[in-house]
Amino acid sequence: MTFAAVTLLGMTVGQPLGADYHAMTSRSIRLPIEYKKDRKTIRHVLLYVARNGENTWTQEAFVTPDKDAFVYAAKDDGIYWFKMVIVDVNGTKDPADVTRDPPDLKMVIDTAAPQVRVTNAKRSGEEIVVEWLVEDKFPNDAETKVYFRPADKPTAFWQEVTLPANSRTGVKFPCGTSDGVTVKIAVADVAGNRNEITKDFPAGNGNTTTALSPPATPATAGTGPIVPPPALDPVIPSGPGPVAPAMPPAPPYVPPVQPYTPPLKVDPNLNTGGPQPLGTFDPKAPPPAPPTHTPAGAWSGAAPADAPRAQVINFPRFDLGFDLEQRGPSGISRVDLWVTRNEGKTWQMWSQHDGKGGSVRVVLDVRENAQLEGNYGFRLVPVSGAGLSEREPAAGDAPDMRVTLDVTAPQIELFPPLSDPNAPDTLLLQWKATDRNFGDDPITLEWSENPAGPWKPVVSAANDPVIQATAMNAPALKRLANTGQYGWRVPAGVPARVYLKVTARDAANNVKEVVTREPILVDLTKPRAKISGIVPPPPTIVRP
């Protein structure tokens, strides 16, 4: 199963990502499906996604074989790997293990224009010196250009400056005049997002200041205004239209919080108020944006103890497959989707579908649904061509399928490590992680000599030797239980100070990472010596 890459247009990403990446400026991606098997032998096609170059895959969606493409909505910018898996009518998956083969498609999504600012600007006669800094996740240094023209002639042509081959962040050049000039710096990223700024150099021999002109409006890779990507609206069948869902009333509910076990050992040097968390930062945090949904925390109802466990997901749109157990000669005119938020106490008609293809499109992020996150229960009621159907779900009816939608990443605090008095070579790493939907073993710990990596596991799945962190055959990180501490037996060769990274992954595959802002002292061993006795002086040699 492969992607029809001919439909994926964009600039090829250069190093260090590799030429096999495709760049996109939109988070709405249509992923065509190329069928190499008879569709009659296929039950479903699954879409698996891996993030940030890690060989860790999560099923994000599935479609029936009558569909020719997935429509994937990326949550944020970054690196995405995609892989499709066929499930045949017997339930056999092909491939059986998505981690063994290379991805079907590698992409980098970058919707933000690069930012550029001048860091140094000087003039001496006709000689101009200007240095700048480009801020972007995926900059394309080869596209950086510098131009200049007379400051008093805004309609004059820009003259391009030849940049040095070994540097794309500064240049010294003669402008050929002692009059004022304007310098323009134009930058781009690998996806084709562009931006530019200008800097005026007044006439005379005096040095200019480093004050910047306001950044210009980011330009797209082509021309014309920036058009936001279209929203992934549900497919509306002909005939009955969708019914706007009205949310059932729900009593206040406080979601459970993952318990946190405080460290068993307390450093007596810490103040009586308890250990203070270390300063950390999220290396993958996107720029702040206004919330698009009301925060979660107001769903109610608990499933019976014998009910199937709800599937935890982090995507609000998906296809819900179904099988018709019986149908009459008039066929099926539509399928009604019913939803409960309180385990069957109340039900609401959510949407209507034509029922073709054995699946319905579920869209939870509609405007009327103010409480996006939480528990959902589903029932489907097919209606025959003669207008007959089983009864609609009533109060007390249990849902046929349950999901928990969770799009909120865990929260992490990292505390100063402690030395273990009973094991001089062991360091107690301490953290506090909370999330309402943690699964088993959600924590991974890593260290590095640099804040940007490469990262090495504190503990690997098989305690294998650590090799290049981004290699496909690198030792897998061992996930730990959220106990709040781990005894790290620091191996030989680790520097005295390192950066620590803690990653928490919840059951919906929402991931939060924090990295210490400063390197942390990990060699807490206090040298100790014991007198063994007087060392006798060397014997005196008597020469004849």
Secondary structure, DSSP 4 states (H G I P E B T S, - for coil): -EE-GGG--SPBP-TTT-TTEEEES-SEEEEEEE--S-GGGEEEEEEEEEETT-S-EEEEEEE-TT--EEEEE-SSSEEEEEEEEEEETT--EESS-TTTS--SEEEEE--SPPEEEEEEEEEETTEEEEEEEEE-SSB-GGG-EEEEEETT-TTSPPEEEPPPTT-SSEEEEE-S-SS-EEEEEEEEBTT--EEEEEEEE-SSSSPPP-PPPPPPPPB-SSSS---PPPP-PPPPPSSSPPPPPPPPP-----------PPPSS--TTS-TT-PPPPPEE-TTPPPP---SSBPS--------TTSPPPEEES-SEEEEE---S---TT-EEEEEEEEESSTTSS-EEEEEE--GGGEEEEE---TT-SB-SEEEEEEEEEEETTS--PPPP-TTPPPSEEEEE--PPPEEEEEEEEEETTEEEEEEEEEEEE-TT--SS-EEEEEESSTT---EESSBSS-PPP--TTSTTSPPBPPB-S-SEEEEEPPTT--SEEEEEEEEE-TT--EEEEEESSPEE---PPP------PPPPPPPPPP-
